[in-house]
Amino acid sequence: MSDPHAPALPVTFRPTRTRAVLLTVGLLMFVTITAVALMLDTLGPGERVSFVFTAALFFGVLALLSRPKVVADDEGVTVVNLTRTRRLAWAEILQVNLREGDPWVFLDLSDGTSMPALGIQPGIGKQQAIRDARALRALAETRGTGTDTA
């Protein structure tokens, strides 16, 4: 049975606007702090290096925050959150939930746990997150044993 909301596979869901903002701000911060470090004549070499290191650290944190995504393919779903990646078979996903007020999608799994999928989050792209959650839900229902209660 084919669902009209189910996209063609493989498909990647990620908060593209949030990612663009985080990476742009990170790059601008890095360039600005590095430029200030190089222009200040009163700084010694060690201080300049610490400025650039701090700028790189800020950029690294924002890049880490831009990492989440959900990748669906024929065999299942790969959920990439901030520091962890988990591969799930379609049969492991019972429900895909994005309720009012949720910060991101939650996957109810066959082992009785619930897993956050930060790659689909309302944030600054609420309508896109709702479309992505519906698409992932449709895929889970047609490819796994999931049910729709959200």
C-alpha positions in Angstrom: 0.0 0.0 0.0 1.5 3.4 -1.1 0.9 6.5 0.9 0.8 9.9 -1.0 2.7 11.6 1.9 5.6 9.1 1.7 8.6 10.5 -0.3 10.8 8.6 -2.6 13.8 7.0 -0.9 16.5 7.7 0.1 15.5 11.0 1.8 17.2 13.2 4.3 15.3 15.4 6.8 17.2 18.2 8.4 16.3 21.7 9.7 17.9 23.5 6.8 17.1 27.1 8.0 18.4 26.4 11.5 21.5 24.8 10.0 22.1 27.7 7.7 21.7 30.2 10.5 24.0 28.3 12.8 26.8 27.8 10.2 26.6 31.4 9.0 26.7 32.9 12.5 29.6 30.5 13.4 31.6 31.5 10.3 30.9 35.2 10.9 32.0 34.9 14.5 35.2 33.0 13.5 36.1 35.6 10.9 35.3 38.6 13.2 37.2 37.3 16.2 40.2 36.2 14.1 40.3 39.6 12.4 40.2 41.4 15.7 43.0 39.2 17.0 45.1 40.0 14.0 44.4 43.8 14.1 45.1 44.4 17.7 48.7 45.4 18.0 48.8 45.1 21.7 48.3 41.3 21.6 51.2 38.9 21.7 51.4 35.8 19.6 50.0 33.6 22.4 47.0 35.9 22.9 46.3 35.9 19.2 46.4 32.1 19.1 44.0 32.0 22.1 41.6 34.4 20.3 41.7 32.2 17.1 41.3 29.0 19.2 38.3 30.5 21.0 36.7 31.5 17.7 37.3 28.0 16.4 35.7 26.6 19.5 32.6 28.7 19.0 32.4 27.6 15.4 32.8 24.0 16.4 29.9 24.2 18.9 27.6 25.8 16.4 28.7 23.2 13.7 27.8 20.4 16.3 24.4 22.0 16.8 23.8 22.0 13.1 24.6 18.2 12.8 21.2 16.6 13.4 19.4 14.9 10.5 17.3 11.9 9.8 18.1 9.7 6.8 15.5 7.2 5.6 16.3 4.5 3.0 14.9 1.2 2.0 16.3 -0.7 5.0 15.5 1.8 7.7 16.3 5.1 9.3 19.6 6.6 10.5 19.1 9.2 13.3 22.0 11.6 13.7 21.6 13.7 16.8 24.2 16.0 18.4 26.8 13.4 19.5 25.2 10.1 18.6 24.1 8.2 15.5 21.7 5.3 15.6 20.5 3.0 12.9 17.0 1.7 13.1 15.2 -0.9 11.0 11.7 0.2 9.8 10.1 -2.5 12.0 11.7 -0.9 15.1 9.7 2.3 14.7 6.2 2.0 16.0 5.2 5.7 16.0 6.5 9.0 14.7 5.3 11.8 17.0 5.5 15.6 16.7 2.9 17.1 19.1 2.2 20.7 19.8 5.0 22.1 21.9 7.5 19.3 21.2 11.0 20.6 20.4 11.6 17.8 17.8 10.2 14.5 16.6 10.1 11.6 18.9 10.2 8.0 17.7 8.4 5.3 19.8 10.4 2.2 19.4 9.6 -1.5 19.6 11.8 -2.0 22.7 9.5 0.3 24.7 11.7 3.4 24.5 11.2 6.8 22.9 14.0 8.3 20.9 14.4 12.0 20.0 15.1 12.7 16.3 16.5 16.2 16.3 16.7 16.3 12.5 13.0 17.2 12.4 12.4 20.2 14.7 9.9 23.0 14.4 12.2 25.9 15.5 12.2 28.5 12.7 10.8 26.1 10.1 7.6 24.8 11.7 5.6 24.0 8.6 8.6 22.2 7.1 9.0 20.2 10.3 5.3 19.2 10.2 5.6 18.1 6.5 8.8 16.2 7.3 7.2 14.5 10.4 4.2 13.4 8.3 6.5 12.1 5.5 8.5 10.1 8.0 5.3 8.8 9.7 4.0 7.7 6.3 7.2 5.9 5.5 7.2 4.2 8.9 3.6 3.1 8.4 4.1 1.7 4.9 7.5 0.1 5.5 7.3 -1.0 9.2 4.7 -1.9 11.7 4.0 1.6 12.9 0.7 3.2 13.7 -0.5 6.8 13.6 -1.6 8.3 16.9 -0.1 11.7 16.7 
